């Protein structure tokens, strides 16, 4: 089970939602040294170094929803609320 599980409805279409999800993945890569790749309609990501070391998860895009699931390592679980808030803010700016 993911430490963080956020779902956001959208009405921008799958292609636009996938492009925005990829923007989010690129930003996460730059800020947190996360490696990511597409698997169908899902971006899988993980970090093996840096401040987010041990973090993994996925961003799933459907015709009506974007779902972000993040597994935080034990040392980052204390920041779950802050991380959730930032993900929600980012989804608002991308899909809002």
Buried (B, 14 or more C-beta within 10 A) or exposed (E): EBBBEBEBEBEBEEEBBBEBBBEBBEEBBEEBBBBBEBEEBBBBBBBEEEEBBBBBBBBBBBEEEBBBBBBBEEEBEEEEEEBBEEBBEBBEEBBE
